[in-house]
Structures are given as C-alpha cells and as structure tokens.
Amino acid sequence: SCLLAPPQPFEDLRFEAGQPQPLQHTDLHFAISKAGRLCGLALHVELHVGKWSGEEPAEVSSAWAGSHWRNLLLLLGSEGGVLVNAGQEVHVRASAELAGPHPHYSFE
C-alpha cells in the first residue's frame, strides 16, 4: 500500500439528524506509519446505509478496488512531495461550506 497513514473522516453527514450545519471545520492529525514521500491527500467516499454509527464497516466505499465512484487526489504544491518519517504527524484543517447549490471544500 502507498498509504503513509490510516484514513480519517473529514465530513460525517447524518441525514437522519436533519440539515447539516452550513459551515463545518474538522482538524485532522495523521500519524505517519512509515517513511515515504507525501505528495498529497487521497479522498474517498464511504456510504453507511441504515447504520446509526460510522463505527461499523461501510457498505460501499470508493476506495475499494473495482468501485465505479471516483476518488479525489489533492496534490501538494511542492513538486515531488515532502519526505516524511514514521512517527511524524501531518495536521490538516478541512472546511466545508454547504450553503448554495454546490458544496465548497478547502484543506489547509
């Protein structure tokens, strides 16, 4: 696997709870598990249908081999990425603006 850290959710939409907040922020802390070159973030979608908690395995995930859902890759601005070592942390602030016809996401 080319993953340097385990995945984490940056958005958790619970439609049974009603309309989500129009502006959301999540601070993520990725613990690097092996040395490598960090070139960006990979985003995928998981769908939990009829489950009350995201703790159970997803019924559908765009990260699965053969999925027809696309994954997004957010490349870092530095050419060739950044060298990282096991034990380091990468901090990411994810923001979602859900107002309007299309959501807007940003990552710092």
Phi and psi restraints in degrees (range 20) as a CNS / XPLOR table:
assign (resid 1 and name C) (resid 2 and name N)
       (resid 2 and name CA) (resid 2 and name C) 1.0 -93.0 20.0 2
assign (resid 2 and name N) (resid 2 and name CA)
       (resid 2 and name C) (resid 3 and name N) 1.0 2.6 20.0 2
assign (resid 2 and name C) (resid 3 and name N)
       (resid 3 and name CA) (resid 3 and name C) 1.0 -70.7 20.0 2
assign (resid 3 and name N) (resid 3 and name CA)
       (resid 3 and name C) (resid 4 and name N) 1.0 133.3 20.0 2
assign (resid 3 and name C) (resid 4 and name N)
       (resid 4 and name CA) (resid 4 and name C) 1.0 -94.9 20.0 2
assign (resid 4 and name N) (resid 4 and name CA)
       (resid 4 and name C) (resid 5 and name N) 1.0 -15.4 20.0 2
assign (resid 4 and name C) (resid 5 and name N)
       (resid 5 and name CA) (resid 5 and name C) 1.0 -152.1 20.0 2
assign (resid 5 and name N) (resid 5 and name CA)
       (resid 5 and name C) (resid 6 and name N) 1.0 153.5 20.0 2
assign (resid 5 and name C) (resid 6 and name N)
       (resid 6 and name CA) (resid 6 and name C) 1.0 -63.7 20.0 2
assign (resid 6 and name N) (resid 6 and name CA)
       (resid 6 and name C) (resid 7 and name N) 1.0 149.7 20.0 2
assign (resid 6 and name C) (resid 7 and name N)
       (resid 7 and name CA) (resid 7 and name C) 1.0 -69.0 20.0 2
assign (resid 7 and name N) (resid 7 and name CA)
       (resid 7 and name C) (resid 8 and name N) 1.0 157.4 20.0 2
assign (resid 7 and name C) (resid 8 and name N)
       (resid 8 and name CA) (resid 8 and name C) 1.0 -140.4 20.0 2
assign (resid 8 and name N) (resid 8 and name CA)
       (resid 8 and name C) (resid 9 and name N) 1.0 147.3 20.0 2
assign (resid 8 and name C) (resid 9 and name N)
       (resid 9 and name CA) (resid 9 and name C) 1.0 -78.0 20.0 2
assign (resid 9 and name N) (resid 9 and name CA)
       (resid 9 and name C) (resid 10 and name N) 1.0 135.6 20.0 2
assign (resid 9 and name C) (resid 10 and name N)
       (resid 10 and name CA) (resid 10 and name C) 1.0 -108.1 20.0 2
assign (resid 10 and name N) (resid 10 and name CA)
       (resid 10 and name C) (resid 11 and name N) 1.0 -11.1 20.0 2
assign (resid 10 and name C) (resid 11 and name N)
       (resid 11 and name CA) (resid 11 and name C) 1.0 -146.2 20.0 2
assign (resid 11 and name N) (resid 11 and name CA)
       (resid 11 and name C) (resid 12 and name N) 1.0 132.3 20.0 2
assign (resid 11 and name C) (resid 12 and name N)
       (resid 12 and name CA) (resid 12 and name C) 1.0 -129.9 20.0 2
assign (resid 12 and name N) (resid 12 and name CA)
       (resid 12 and name C) (resid 13 and name N) 1.0 96.2 20.0 2
assign (resid 12 and name C) (resid 13 and name N)
       (resid 13 and name CA) (resid 13 and name C) 1.0 -91.9 20.0 2
assign (resid 13 and name N) (resid 13 and name CA)
       (resid 13 and name C) (resid 14 and name N) 1.0 120.4 20.0 2
assign (resid 13 and name C) (resid 14 and name N)
       (resid 14 and name CA) (resid 14 and name C) 1.0 -111.9 20.0 2
assign (resid 14 and name N) (resid 14 and name CA)
       (resid 14 and name C) (resid 15 and name N) 1.0 97.4 20.0 2
assign (resid 14 and name C) (resid 15 and name N)
       (resid 15 and name CA) (resid 15 and name C) 1.0 -69.6 20.0 2
assign (resid 15 and name N) (resid 15 and name CA)
       (resid 15 and name C) (resid 16 and name N) 1.0 -23.5 20.0 2
assign (resid 15 and name C) (resid 16 and name N)
       (resid 16 and name CA) (resid 16 and name C) 1.0 -70.0 20.0 2
assign (resid 16 and name N) (resid 16 and name CA)
       (resid 16 and name C) (resid 17 and name N) 1.0 -17.0 20.0 2
assign (resid 16 and name C) (resid 17 and name N)
       (resid 17 and name CA) (resid 17 and name C) 1.0 -88.7 20.0 2
assign (resid 17 and name N) (resid 17 and name CA)
       (resid 17 and name C) (resid 18 and name N) 1.0 1.7 20.0 2
assign (resid 17 and name C) (resid 18 and name N)
       (resid 18 and name CA) (resid 18 and name C) 1.0 94.6 20.0 2
assign (resid 18 and name N) (resid 18 and name CA)
       (resid 18 and name C) (resid 19 and name N) 1.0 -165.0 20.0 2
assign (resid 18 and name C) (resid 19 and name N)
       (resid 19 and name CA) (resid 19 and name C) 1.0 -66.7 20.0 2
assign (resid 19 and name N) (resid 19 and name CA)
       (resid 19 and name C) (resid 20 and name N) 1.0 130.5 20.0 2
assign (resid 19 and name C) (resid 20 and name N)
       (resid 20 and name CA) (resid 20 and name C) 1.0 -71.5 20.0 2
assign (resid 20 and name N) (resid 20 and name CA)
       (resid 20 and name C) (resid 21 and name N) 1.0 162.9 20.0 2
assign (resid 20 and name C) (resid 21 and name N)
       (resid 21 and name CA) (resid 21 and name C) 1.0 -59.9 20.0 2
assign (resid 21 and name N) (resid 21 and name CA)
       (resid 21 and name C) (resid 22 and name N) 1.0 139.6 20.0 2
assign (resid 21 and name C) (resid 22 and name N)
       (resid 22 and name CA) (resid 22 and name C) 1.0 -68.9 20.0 2
assign (resid 22 and name N) (resid 22 and name CA)
       (resid 22 and name C) (resid 23 and name N) 1.0 -22.7 20.0 2
assign (resid 22 and name C) (resid 23 and name N)
       (resid 23 and name CA) (resid 23 and name C) 1.0 -130.9 20.0 2
assign (resid 23 and name N) (resid 23 and name CA)
       (resid 23 and name C) (resid 24 and name N) 1.0 123.6 20.0 2
assign (resid 23 and name C) (resid 24 and name N)
       (resid 24 and name CA) (resid 24 and name C) 1.0 -130.3 20.0 2
assign (resid 24 and name N) (resid 24 and name CA)
       (resid 24 and name C) (resid 25 and name N) 1.0 144.7 20.0 2
assign (resid 24 and name C) (resid 25 and name N)
       (resid 25 and name CA) (resid 25 and name C) 1.0 -131.5 20.0 2
assign (resid 25 and name N) (resid 25 and name CA)
       (resid 25 and name C) (resid 26 and name N) 1.0 141.0 20.0 2
assign (resid 25 and name C) (resid 26 and name N)
       (resid 26 and name CA) (resid 26 and name C) 1.0 -136.2 20.0 2
assign (resid 26 and name N) (resid 26 and name CA)
       (resid 26 and name C) (resid 27 and name N) 1.0 130.7 20.0 2
assign (resid 26 and name C) (resid 27 and name N)
       (resid 27 and name CA) (resid 27 and name C) 1.0 -99.9 20.0 2
assign (resid 27 and name N) (resid 27 and name CA)
       (resid 27 and name C) (resid 28 and name N) 1.0 121.1 20.0 2
assign (resid 27 and name C) (resid 28 and name N)
       (resid 28 and name CA) (resid 28 and name C) 1.0 -110.1 20.0 2
assign (resid 28 and name N) (resid 28 and name CA)
       (resid 28 and name C) (resid 29 and name N) 1.0 142.5 20.0 2
assign (resid 28 and name C) (resid 29 and name N)
       (resid 29 and name CA) (resid 29 and name C) 1.0 -127.0 20.0 2
assign (resid 29 and name N) (resid 29 and name CA)
       (resid 29 and name C) (resid 30 and name N) 1.0 105.0 20.0 2
assign (resid 29 and name C) (resid 30 and name N)
       (resid 30 and name CA) (resid 30 and name C) 1.0 -92.5 20.0 2
assign (resid 30 and name N) (resid 30 and name CA)
       (resid 30 and name C) (resid 31 and name N) 1.0 119.1 20.0 2
assign (resid 30 and name C) (resid 31 and name N)
       (resid 31 and name CA) (resid 31 and name C) 1.0 -87.0 20.0 2
assign (resid 31 and name N) (resid 31 and name CA)
       (resid 31 and name C) (resid 32 and name N) 1.0 114.5 20.0 2
assign (resid 31 and name C) (resid 32 and name N)
       (resid 32 and name CA) (resid 32 and name C) 1.0 -68.0 20.0 2
assign (resid 32 and name N) (resid 32 and name CA)
       (resid 32 and name C) (resid 33 and name N) 1.0 125.7 20.0 2
assign (resid 32 and name C) (resid 33 and name N)
       (resid 33 and name CA) (resid 33 and name C) 1.0 -99.2 20.0 2
assign (resid 33 and name N) (resid 33 and name CA)
       (resid 33 and name C) (resid 34 and name N) 1.0 -13.1 20.0 2
assign (resid 33 and name C) (resid 34 and name N)
       (resid 34 and name CA) (resid 34 and name C) 1.0 -155.2 20.0 2
assign (resid 34 and name N) (resid 34 and name CA)
       (resid 34 and name C) (resid 35 and name N) 1.0 154.2 20.0 2
assign (resid 34 and name C) (resid 35 and name N)
       (resid 35 and name CA) (resid 35 and name C) 1.0 -67.6 20.0 2
assign (resid 35 and name N) (resid 35 and name CA)
       (resid 35 and name C) (resid 36 and name N) 1.0 146.7 20.0 2
assign (resid 35 and name C) (resid 36 and name N)
       (resid 36 and name CA) (resid 36 and name C) 1.0 176.1 20.0 2
assign (resid 36 and name N) (resid 36 and name CA)
       (resid 36 and name C) (resid 37 and name N) 1.0 -166.4 20.0 2
assign (resid 36 and name C) (resid 37 and name N)
       (resid 37 and name CA) (resid 37 and name C) 1.0 -112.3 20.0 2
assign (resid 37 and name N) (resid 37 and name CA)
       (resid 37 and name C) (resid 38 and name N) 1.0 115.8 20.0 2
assign (resid 37 and name C) (resid 38 and name N)
       (resid 38 and name CA) (resid 38 and name C) 1.0 -85.9 20.0 2
assign (resid 38 and name N) (resid 38 and name CA)
       (resid 38 and name C) (resid 39 and name N) 1.0 113.4 20.0 2
assign (resid 38 and name C) (resid 39 and name N)
       (resid 39 and name CA) (resid 39 and name C) 1.0 -108.3 20.0 2
assign (resid 39 and name N) (resid 39 and name CA)
       (resid 39 and name C) (resid 40 and name N) 1.0 -13.0 20.0 2
assign (resid 39 and name C) (resid 40 and name N)
       (resid 40 and name CA) (resid 40 and name C) 1.0 168.1 20.0 2
assign (resid 40 and name N) (resid 40 and name CA)
       (resid 40 and name C) (resid 41 and name N) 1.0 -169.6 20.0 2
assign (resid 40 and name C) (resid 41 and name N)
       (resid 41 and name CA) (resid 41 and name C) 1.0 -114.1 20.0 2
assign (resid 41 and name N) (resid 41 and name CA)
       (resid 41 and name C) (resid 42 and name N) 1.0 140.9 20.0 2
assign (resid 41 and name C) (resid 42 and name N)
       (resid 42 and name CA) (resid 42 and name C) 1.0 -107.9 20.0 2
assign (resid 42 and name N) (resid 42 and name CA)
       (resid 42 and name C) (resid 43 and name N) 1.0 125.0 20.0 2
assign (resid 42 and name C) (resid 43 and name N)
       (resid 43 and name CA) (resid 43 and name C) 1.0 -107.5 20.0 2
assign (resid 43 and name N) (resid 43 and name CA)
       (resid 43 and name C) (resid 44 and name N) 1.0 137.0 20.0 2
assign (resid 43 and name C) (resid 44 and name N)
       (resid 44 and name CA) (resid 44 and name C) 1.0 -138.2 20.0 2
assign (resid 44 and name N) (resid 44 and name CA)
       (resid 44 and name C) (resid 45 and name N) 1.0 164.6 20.0 2
assign (resid 44 and name C) (resid 45 and name N)
       (resid 45 and name CA) (resid 45 and name C) 1.0 -110.0 20.0 2
assign (resid 45 and name N) (resid 45 and name CA)
       (resid 45 and name C) (resid 46 and name N) 1.0 135.3 20.0 2
assign (resid 45 and name C) (resid 46 and name N)
       (resid 46 and name CA) (resid 46 and name C) 1.0 -120.7 20.0 2
assign (resid 46 and name N) (resid 46 and name CA)
       (resid 46 and name C) (resid 47 and name N) 1.0 140.9 20.0 2
assign (resid 46 and name C) (resid 47 and name N)
       (resid 47 and name CA) (resid 47 and name C) 1.0 -119.3 20.0 2
assign (resid 47 and name N) (resid 47 and name CA)
       (resid 47 and name C) (resid 48 and name N) 1.0 122.5 20.0 2
assign (resid 47 and name C) (resid 48 and name N)
       (resid 48 and name CA) (resid 48 and name C) 1.0 -113.8 20.0 2
assign (resid 48 and name N) (resid 48 and name CA)
       (resid 48 and name C) (resid 49 and name N) 1.0 102.3 20.0 2
assign (resid 48 and name C) (resid 49 and name N)
       (resid 49 and name CA) (resid 49 and name C) 1.0 -96.0 20.0 2
assign (resid 49 and name N) (resid 49 and name CA)
       (resid 49 and name C) (resid 50 and name N) 1.0 126.7 20.0 2
assign (resid 49 and name C) (resid 50 and name N)
       (resid 50 and name CA) (resid 50 and name C) 1.0 72.7 20.0 2
assign (resid 50 and name N) (resid 50 and name CA)
       (resid 50 and name C) (resid 51 and name N) 1.0 11.4 20.0 2
assign (resid 50 and name C) (resid 51 and name N)
       (resid 51 and name CA) (resid 51 and name C) 1.0 -104.5 20.0 2
assign (resid 51 and name N) (resid 51 and name CA)
       (resid 51 and name C) (resid 52 and name N) 1.0 142.0 20.0 2
assign (resid 51 and name C) (resid 52 and name N)
       (resid 52 and name CA) (resid 52 and name C) 1.0 -91.3 20.0 2
assign (resid 52 and name N) (resid 52 and name CA)
       (resid 52 and name C) (resid 53 and name N) 1.0 -6.7 20.0 2
assign (resid 52 and name C) (resid 53 and name N)
       (resid 53 and name CA) (resid 53 and name C) 1.0 -143.2 20.0 2
assign (resid 53 and name N) (resid 53 and name CA)
       (resid 53 and name C) (resid 54 and name N) 1.0 142.2 20.0 2
assign (resid 53 and name C) (resid 54 and name N)
       (resid 54 and name CA) (resid 54 and name C) 1.0 -76.2 20.0 2
assign (resid 54 and name N) (resid 54 and name CA)
       (resid 54 and name C) (resid 55 and name N) 1.0 7.6 20.0 2
assign (resid 54 and name C) (resid 55 and name N)
       (resid 55 and name CA) (resid 55 and name C) 1.0 -74.2 20.0 2
assign (resid 55 and name N) (resid 55 and name CA)
       (resid 55 and name C) (resid 56 and name N) 1.0 -27.9 20.0 2
assign (resid 55 and name C) (resid 56 and name N)
       (resid 56 and name CA) (resid 56 and name C) 1.0 -76.7 20.0 2
assign (resid 56 and name N) (resid 56 and name CA)
       (resid 56 and name C) (resid 57 and name N) 1.0 157.8 20.0 2
assign (resid 56 and name C) (resid 57 and name N)
       (resid 57 and name CA) (resid 57 and name C) 1.0 -60.6 20.0 2
assign (resid 57 and name N) (resid 57 and name CA)
       (resid 57 and name C) (resid 58 and name N) 1.0 146.3 20.0 2
assign (resid 57 and name C) (resid 58 and name N)
       (resid 58 and name CA) (resid 58 and name C) 1.0 -68.1 20.0 2
assign (resid 58 and name N) (resid 58 and name CA)
       (resid 58 and name C) (resid 59 and name N) 1.0 149.8 20.0 2
assign (resid 58 and name C) (resid 59 and name N)
       (resid 59 and name CA) (resid 59 and name C) 1.0 -83.7 20.0 2
assign (resid 59 and name N) (resid 59 and name CA)
       (resid 59 and name C) (resid 60 and name N) 1.0 -24.3 20.0 2
assign (resid 59 and name C) (resid 60 and name N)
       (resid 60 and name CA) (resid 60 and name C) 1.0 -141.7 20.0 2
assign (resid 60 and name N) (resid 60 and name CA)
       (resid 60 and name C) (resid 61 and name N) 1.0 138.6 20.0 2
assign (resid 60 and name C) (resid 61 and name N)
       (resid 61 and name CA) (resid 61 and name C) 1.0 -145.9 20.0 2
assign (resid 61 and name N) (resid 61 and name CA)
       (resid 61 and name C) (resid 62 and name N) 1.0 131.4 20.0 2
assign (resid 61 and name C) (resid 62 and name N)
       (resid 62 and name CA) (resid 62 and name C) 1.0 -70.9 20.0 2
assign (resid 62 and name N) (resid 62 and name CA)
       (resid 62 and name C) (resid 63 and name N) 1.0 -10.8 20.0 2
assign (resid 62 and name C) (resid 63 and name N)
       (resid 63 and name CA) (resid 63 and name C) 1.0 -79.2 20.0 2
assign (resid 63 and name N) (resid 63 and name CA)
       (resid 63 and name C) (resid 64 and name N) 1.0 -14.0 20.0 2
assign (resid 63 and name C) (resid 64 and name N)
       (resid 64 and name CA) (resid 64 and name C) 1.0 -71.9 20.0 2
assign (resid 64 and name N) (resid 64 and name CA)
       (resid 64 and name C) (resid 65 and name N) 1.0 143.5 20.0 2
assign (resid 64 and name C) (resid 65 and name N)
       (resid 65 and name CA) (resid 65 and name C) 1.0 -60.2 20.0 2
assign (resid 65 and name N) (resid 65 and name CA)
       (resid 65 and name C) (resid 66 and name N) 1.0 135.5 20.0 2
assign (resid 65 and name C) (resid 66 and name N)
       (resid 66 and name CA) (resid 66 and name C) 1.0 87.5 20.0 2
assign (resid 66 and name N) (resid 66 and name CA)
       (resid 66 and name C) (resid 67 and name N) 1.0 -3.8 20.0 2
assign (resid 66 and name C) (resid 67 and name N)
       (resid 67 and name CA) (resid 67 and name C) 1.0 -65.8 20.0 2
assign (resid 67 and name N) (resid 67 and name CA)
       (resid 67 and name C) (resid 68 and name N) 1.0 142.2 20.0 2
assign (resid 67 and name C) (resid 68 and name N)
       (resid 68 and name CA) (resid 68 and name C) 1.0 -89.4 20.0 2
assign (resid 68 and name N) (resid 68 and name CA)
       (resid 68 and name C) (resid 69 and name N) 1.0 -4.8 20.0 2
assign (resid 68 and name C) (resid 69 and name N)
       (resid 69 and name CA) (resid 69 and name C) 1.0 -80.6 20.0 2
assign (resid 69 and name N) (resid 69 and name CA)
       (resid 69 and name C) (resid 70 and name N) 1.0 141.3 20.0 2
assign (resid 69 and name C) (resid 70 and name N)
       (resid 70 and name CA) (resid 70 and name C) 1.0 -83.2 20.0 2
assign (resid 70 and name N) (resid 70 and name CA)
       (resid 70 and name C) (resid 71 and name N) 1.0 147.8 20.0 2
assign (resid 70 and name C) (resid 71 and name N)
       (resid 71 and name CA) (resid 71 and name C) 1.0 -102.4 20.0 2
assign (resid 71 and name N) (resid 71 and name CA)
       (resid 71 and name C) (resid 72 and name N) 1.0 152.2 20.0 2
assign (resid 71 and name C) (resid 72 and name N)
       (resid 72 and name CA) (resid 72 and name C) 1.0 -104.4 20.0 2
assign (resid 72 and name N) (resid 72 and name CA)
       (resid 72 and name C) (resid 73 and name N) 1.0 140.7 20.0 2
assign (resid 72 and name C) (resid 73 and name N)
       (resid 73 and name CA) (resid 73 and name C) 1.0 -117.1 20.0 2
assign (resid 73 and name N) (resid 73 and name CA)
       (resid 73 and name C) (resid 74 and name N) 1.0 121.7 20.0 2
assign (resid 73 and name C) (resid 74 and name N)
       (resid 74 and name CA) (resid 74 and name C) 1.0 -102.5 20.0 2
assign (resid 74 and name N) (resid 74 and name CA)
       (resid 74 and name C) (resid 75 and name N) 1.0 105.8 20.0 2
assign (resid 74 and name C) (resid 75 and name N)
       (resid 75 and name CA) (resid 75 and name C) 1.0 -82.0 20.0 2
assign (resid 75 and name N) (resid 75 and name CA)
       (resid 75 and name C) (resid 76 and name N) 1.0 142.8 20.0 2
assign (resid 75 and name C) (resid 76 and name N)
       (resid 76 and name CA) (resid 76 and name C) 1.0 -70.7 20.0 2
assign (resid 76 and name N) (resid 76 and name CA)
       (resid 76 and name C) (resid 77 and name N) 1.0 153.3 20.0 2
assign (resid 76 and name C) (resid 77 and name N)
       (resid 77 and name CA) (resid 77 and name C) 1.0 -68.4 20.0 2
assign (resid 77 and name N) (resid 77 and name CA)
       (resid 77 and name C) (resid 78 and name N) 1.0 -25.3 20.0 2
assign (resid 77 and name C) (resid 78 and name N)
       (resid 78 and name CA) (resid 78 and name C) 1.0 -79.1 20.0 2
assign (resid 78 and name N) (resid 78 and name CA)
       (resid 78 and name C) (resid 79 and name N) 1.0 130.0 20.0 2
assign (resid 78 and name C) (resid 79 and name N)
       (resid 79 and name CA) (resid 79 and name C) 1.0 -66.3 20.0 2
assign (resid 79 and name N) (resid 79 and name CA)
       (resid 79 and name C) (resid 80 and name N) 1.0 129.1 20.0 2
assign (resid 79 and name C) (resid 80 and name N)
       (resid 80 and name CA) (resid 80 and name C) 1.0 86.0 20.0 2
assign (resid 80 and name N) (resid 80 and name CA)
       (resid 80 and name C) (resid 81 and name N) 1.0 -1.7 20.0 2
assign (resid 80 and name C) (resid 81 and name N)
       (resid 81 and name CA) (resid 81 and name C) 1.0 78.6 20.0 2
assign (resid 81 and name N) (resid 81 and name CA)
       (resid 81 and name C) (resid 82 and name N) 1.0 -166.5 20.0 2
assign (resid 81 and name C) (resid 82 and name N)
       (resid 82 and name CA) (resid 82 and name C) 1.0 -127.7 20.0 2
assign (resid 82 and name N) (resid 82 and name CA)
       (resid 82 and name C) (resid 83 and name N) 1.0 132.9 20.0 2
assign (resid 82 and name C) (resid 83 and name N)
       (resid 83 and name CA) (resid 83 and name C) 1.0 -73.4 20.0 2
assign (resid 83 and name N) (resid 83 and name CA)
       (resid 83 and name C) (resid 84 and name N) 1.0 132.2 20.0 2
assign (resid 83 and name C) (resid 84 and name N)
       (resid 84 and name CA) (resid 84 and name C) 1.0 -129.7 20.0 2
assign (resid 84 and name N) (resid 84 and name CA)
       (resid 84 and name C) (resid 85 and name N) 1.0 157.7 20.0 2
assign (resid 84 and name C) (resid 85 and name N)
       (resid 85 and name CA) (resid 85 and name C) 1.0 -121.4 20.0 2
assign (resid 85 and name N) (resid 85 and name CA)
       (resid 85 and name C) (resid 86 and name N) 1.0 155.8 20.0 2
assign (resid 85 and name C) (resid 86 and name N)
       (resid 86 and name CA) (resid 86 and name C) 1.0 -56.3 20.0 2
assign (resid 86 and name N) (resid 86 and name CA)
       (resid 86 and name C) (resid 87 and name N) 1.0 137.6 20.0 2
assign (resid 86 and name C) (resid 87 and name N)
       (resid 87 and name CA) (resid 87 and name C) 1.0 97.8 20.0 2
assign (resid 87 and name N) (resid 87 and name CA)
       (resid 87 and name C) (resid 88 and name N) 1.0 -18.7 20.0 2
assign (resid 87 and name C) (resid 88 and name N)
       (resid 88 and name CA) (resid 88 and name C) 1.0 -75.2 20.0 2
assign (resid 88 and name N) (resid 88 and name CA)
       (resid 88 and name C) (resid 89 and name N) 1.0 161.0 20.0 2
assign (resid 88 and name C) (resid 89 and name N)
       (resid 89 and name CA) (resid 89 and name C) 1.0 -119.6 20.0 2
assign (resid 89 and name N) (resid 89 and name CA)
       (resid 89 and name C) (resid 90 and name N) 1.0 143.9 20.0 2
assign (resid 89 and name C) (resid 90 and name N)
       (resid 90 and name CA) (resid 90 and name C) 1.0 -115.9 20.0 2
assign (resid 90 and name N) (resid 90 and name CA)
       (resid 90 and name C) (resid 91 and name N) 1.0 126.0 20.0 2
assign (resid 90 and name C) (resid 91 and name N)
       (resid 91 and name CA) (resid 91 and name C) 1.0 -104.0 20.0 2
assign (resid 91 and name N) (resid 91 and name CA)
       (resid 91 and name C) (resid 92 and name N) 1.0 130.7 20.0 2
assign (resid 91 and name C) (resid 92 and name N)
       (resid 92 and name CA) (resid 92 and name C) 1.0 -131.6 20.0 2
assign (resid 92 and name N) (resid 92 and name CA)
       (resid 92 and name C) (resid 93 and name N) 1.0 132.4 20.0 2
assign (resid 92 and name C) (resid 93 and name N)
       (resid 93 and name CA) (resid 93 and name C) 1.0 -106.6 20.0 2
assign (resid 93 and name N) (resid 93 and name CA)
       (resid 93 and name C) (resid 94 and name N) 1.0 117.2 20.0 2
assign (resid 93 and name C) (resid 94 and name N)
       (resid 94 and name CA) (resid 94 and name C) 1.0 -102.7 20.0 2
assign (resid 94 and name N) (resid 94 and name CA)
       (resid 94 and name C) (resid 95 and name N) 1.0 133.7 20.0 2
assign (resid 94 and name C) (resid 95 and name N)
       (resid 95 and name CA) (resid 95 and name C) 1.0 -126.0 20.0 2
assign (resid 95 and name N) (resid 95 and name CA)
       (resid 95 and name C) (resid 96 and name N) 1.0 143.4 20.0 2
assign (resid 95 and name C) (resid 96 and name N)
       (resid 96 and name CA) (resid 96 and name C) 1.0 -132.6 20.0 2
assign (resid 96 and name N) (resid 96 and name CA)
       (resid 96 and name C) (resid 97 and name N) 1.0 126.1 20.0 2
assign (resid 96 and name C) (resid 97 and name N)
       (resid 97 and name CA) (resid 97 and name C) 1.0 -107.8 20.0 2
assign (resid 97 and name N) (resid 97 and name CA)
       (resid 97 and name C) (resid 98 and name N) 1.0 111.2 20.0 2
assign (resid 97 and name C) (resid 98 and name N)
       (resid 98 and name CA) (resid 98 and name C) 1.0 -98.1 20.0 2
assign (resid 98 and name N) (resid 98 and name CA)
       (resid 98 and name C) (resid 99 and name N) 1.0 -2.0 20.0 2
assign (resid 98 and name C) (resid 99 and name N)
       (resid 99 and name CA) (resid 99 and name C) 1.0 -75.3 20.0 2
assign (resid 99 and name N) (resid 99 and name CA)
       (resid 99 and name C) (resid 100 and name N) 1.0 150.9 20.0 2
assign (resid 99 and name C) (resid 100 and name N)
       (resid 100 and name CA) (resid 100 and name C) 1.0 93.0 20.0 2
assign (resid 100 and name N) (resid 100 and name CA)
       (resid 100 and name C) (resid 101 and name N) 1.0 179.4 20.0 2
assign (resid 100 and name C) (resid 101 and name N)
       (resid 101 and name CA) (resid 101 and name C) 1.0 -71.3 20.0 2
assign (resid 101 and name N) (resid 101 and name CA)
       (resid 101 and name C) (resid 102 and name N) 1.0 -25.4 20.0 2
assign (resid 101 and name C) (resid 102 and name N)
       (resid 102 and name CA) (resid 102 and name C) 1.0 -132.6 20.0 2
assign (resid 102 and name N) (resid 102 and name CA)
       (resid 102 and name C) (resid 103 and name N) 1.0 134.2 20.0 2
assign (resid 102 and name C) (resid 103 and name N)
       (resid 103 and name CA) (resid 103 and name C) 1.0 -69.2 20.0 2
assign (resid 103 and name N) (resid 103 and name CA)
       (resid 103 and name C) (resid 104 and name N) 1.0 153.1 20.0 2
assign (resid 103 and name C) (resid 104 and name N)
       (resid 104 and name CA) (resid 104 and name C) 1.0 -122.0 20.0 2
assign (resid 104 and name N) (resid 104 and name CA)
       (resid 104 and name C) (resid 105 and name N) 1.0 126.4 20.0 2
assign (resid 104 and name C) (resid 105 and name N)
       (resid 105 and name CA) (resid 105 and name C) 1.0 -116.3 20.0 2
assign (resid 105 and name N) (resid 105 and name CA)
       (resid 105 and name C) (resid 106 and name N) 1.0 143.5 20.0 2
assign (resid 105 and name C) (resid 106 and name N)
       (resid 106 and name CA) (resid 106 and name C) 1.0 -140.1 20.0 2
assign (resid 106 and name N) (resid 106 and name CA)
       (resid 106 and name C) (resid 107 and name N) 1.0 152.8 20.0 2
assign (resid 106 and name C) (resid 107 and name N)
       (resid 107 and name CA) (resid 107 and name C) 1.0 -135.4 20.0 2
assign (resid 107 and name N) (resid 107 and name CA)
       (resid 107 and name C) (resid 108 and name N) 1.0 131.6 20.0 2
